[in-house]
Amino acid sequence: MGDTDNVRSTSRYTALDGLRGLAAFVVLVHHCFLVSPLLGMAVQSAGVGQFEPWVWWATFTPLHLIWAGGEAVFVFFILSGFVLALPFVGNARPTWAAYWPKRLIRIYLPVWASLIFALWATWAFPRIAGPELSPWANQHDEVPNVFSDALLLMGSSKLNSPLWSLQWEMYFSLLLPLYVVAASRLRRGWLVCLAGLVLLIGIGQQFGVTTLVGLPIFGVGVLMAARRDALHKWASRIGRWGWTGLLVLSIVLLCSQWMFPQLPVGIATTTIGGALLLFAFVGCRAVINLGNNSLVHWLGTRSFSLYLVHEPIVVSIVFSLQATNPFQVAAYAVPLSLLAAEIFFRLVEQPSHRLASLAGKAMADRARRPEEVLNVRS
């Protein structure tokens, strides 16, 4: 038991790195598009009002998938549930003593470094709201709550707003043993449980209970990890046209909040679309090849770094240029964010991974030592 077993148990799913990378890139494009006042108003309108044709097509059709940032985050949640639970429901079974320090170090150190970067960007490129800028851009003209941002358990300010999702990542990470126990005991009725989780998400959205929205999405991934044998069995029976139909359905469901803006349970249908997309990256050969493409895979390995550093760059460009054209902002922000992600990955994320592995191994060895002493005495 240890890191080797952990890697061995998840090595067959390398395409999921590509899915994570594509999702991170979509979040980057999402923030580039939100600098447009017209697109920002369309997003806030719930589909009610008159829009320029290009705004309508970009927002209320499947084209929205290109900048569906919120939906990409929900895909992150399902992926986290699947990947984090996989070793514990498989043959590796790493110790929880090794899991805790590894997970905390791998999240907190990069987050804290990203906050330092965001503070520098705020100092170098002051955020001063203006009437010509989009509502999303003007939200960044506020005094940040750095302590809350660094803790991750009380939401986030606009200093680096993508950190809002890491609040739920941390809660899920702390509660993972409960998820694993529940998924292991509910293997036979897992499809009913999946339906129950989707129902909870819909109820949470209807009544504004964010906990019932966020945490069940991770559970979908955990249940899929616990029954990955069934997923592979189903995947082996699906032909080319079946996968084509499934992918189209996944895209429609992922964009359902925008294609059908009056739908009261859009996050629940989005979750189903995300689960189907994960299924495709696990079982469809063509989709797996896409995930393993060298460029897409590179995006995947740098996805967390890209997620953490891109927004301060986008916002800095907006305020320094007073820009509202999303394509102009993207022309600067995309290459700069990819470059910053590579630098951040090498200087911060990789060392954090190494430190996390060392801490996890030390804790695993420490937890194993009393058992070895008892075995020697017996």
Rosetta blueprint (number, residue, H / E / L):
1 M L
2 G L
3 D H
4 T H
5 D H
6 N H
7 V H
8 R H
9 S H
10 T H
11 S H
12 R H
13 Y H
14 T L
15 A H
16 L H
17 D H
18 G H
19 L H
20 R H
21 G H
22 L H
23 A H
24 A H
25 F H
26 V H
27 V H
28 L H
29 V H
30 H H
31 H H
32 C H
33 F H
34 L L
35 V L
36 S L
37 P H
38 L H
39 L H
40 G H
41 M H
42 A H
43 V H
44 Q H
45 S L
46 A L
47 G L
48 V L
49 G L
50 Q L
51 F L
52 E L
53 P H
54 W H
55 V H
56 W H
57 W H
58 A H
59 T H
60 F L
61 T L
62 P H
63 L H
64 H H
65 L H
66 I H
67 W H
68 A L
69 G H
70 G H
71 E H
72 A H
73 V H
74 F H
75 V H
76 F H
77 F H
78 I H
79 L H
80 S H
81 G H
82 F H
83 V H
84 L H
85 A H
86 L H
87 P H
88 F H
89 V H
90 G L
91 N L
92 A L
93 R L
94 P L
95 T L
96 W H
97 A H
98 A H
99 Y H
100 W H
101 P H
102 K H
103 R H
104 L H
105 I H
106 R H
107 I H
108 Y H
109 L H
110 P H
111 V H
112 W H
113 A H
114 S H
115 L H
116 I H
117 F H
118 A H
119 L H
120 W H
121 A H
122 T H
123 W H
124 A H
125 F L
126 P L
127 R L
128 I L
129 A L
130 G L
131 P L
132 E L
133 L L
134 S L
135 P H
136 W H
137 A H
138 N H
139 Q L
140 H L
141 D L
142 E L
143 V L
144 P L
145 N L
146 V H
147 F H
148 S H
149 D H
150 A H
151 L H
152 L L
153 L L
154 M L
155 G L
156 S L
157 S L
158 K L
159 L L
160 N L
161 S H
162 P H
163 L H
164 W H
165 S H
166 L H
167 Q H
168 W H
169 E H
170 M H
171 Y H
172 F H
173 S H
174 L H
175 L H
176 L H
177 P H
178 L H
179 Y H
180 V H
181 V H
182 A H
183 A H
184 S H
185 R H
186 L L
187 R L
188 R L
189 G L
190 W H
191 L H
192 V H
193 C H
194 L H
195 A H
196 G H
197 L H
198 V H
199 L H
200 L H
201 I H
202 G H
203 I H
204 G H
205 Q H
206 Q H
207 F H
208 G L
209 V L
210 T H
211 T H
212 L H
213 V H
214 G H
215 L H
216 P H
217 I H
218 F H
219 G H
220 V H
221 G H
222 V H
223 L H
224 M H
225 A H
226 A H
227 R L
228 R H
229 D H
230 A H
231 L H
232 H H
233 K H
234 W H
235 A H
236 S L
237 R L
238 I L
239 G L
240 R H
241 W H
242 G H
243 W H
244 T H
245 G H
246 L H
247 L H
248 V H
249 L H
250 S H
251 I H
252 V H
253 L H
254 L H
255 C L
256 S H
257 Q H
258 W H
259 M H
260 F L
261 P L
262 Q L
263 L L
264 P L
265 V L
266 G H
267 I H
268 A H
269 T H
270 T H
271 T H
272 I H
273 G H
274 G H
275 A H
276 L H
277 L H
278 L H
279 F H
280 A H
281 F H
282 V H
283 G H
284 C L
285 R H
286 A H
287 V H
288 I H
289 N H
290 L H
291 G H
292 N L
293 N L
294 S H
295 L H
296 V H
297 H H
298 W H
299 L H
300 G H
301 T H
302 R L
303 S H
304 F H
305 S H
306 L H
307 Y H
308 L H
309 V H
310 H H
311 E H
312 P H
313 I H
314 V H
315 V H
316 S H
317 I H
318 V H
319 F H
320 S H
321 L H
322 Q L
323 A L
324 T L
325 N L
326 P H
327 F H
328 Q H
329 V H
330 A H
331 A H
332 Y H
333 A H
334 V H
335 P H
336 L H
337 S H
338 L H
339 L H
340 A H
341 A H
342 E H
343 I H
344 F H
345 F H
346 R H
347 L H
348 V H
349 E H
350 Q H
351 P H
352 S H
353 H H
354 R H
355 L H
356 A H
357 S H
358 L H
359 A H
360 G H
361 K H
362 A H
363 M H
364 A H
365 D H
366 R H
367 A H
368 R H
369 R H
370 P H
371 E H
372 E H
373 V H
374 L H
375 N H
376 V H
377 R H
378 S L
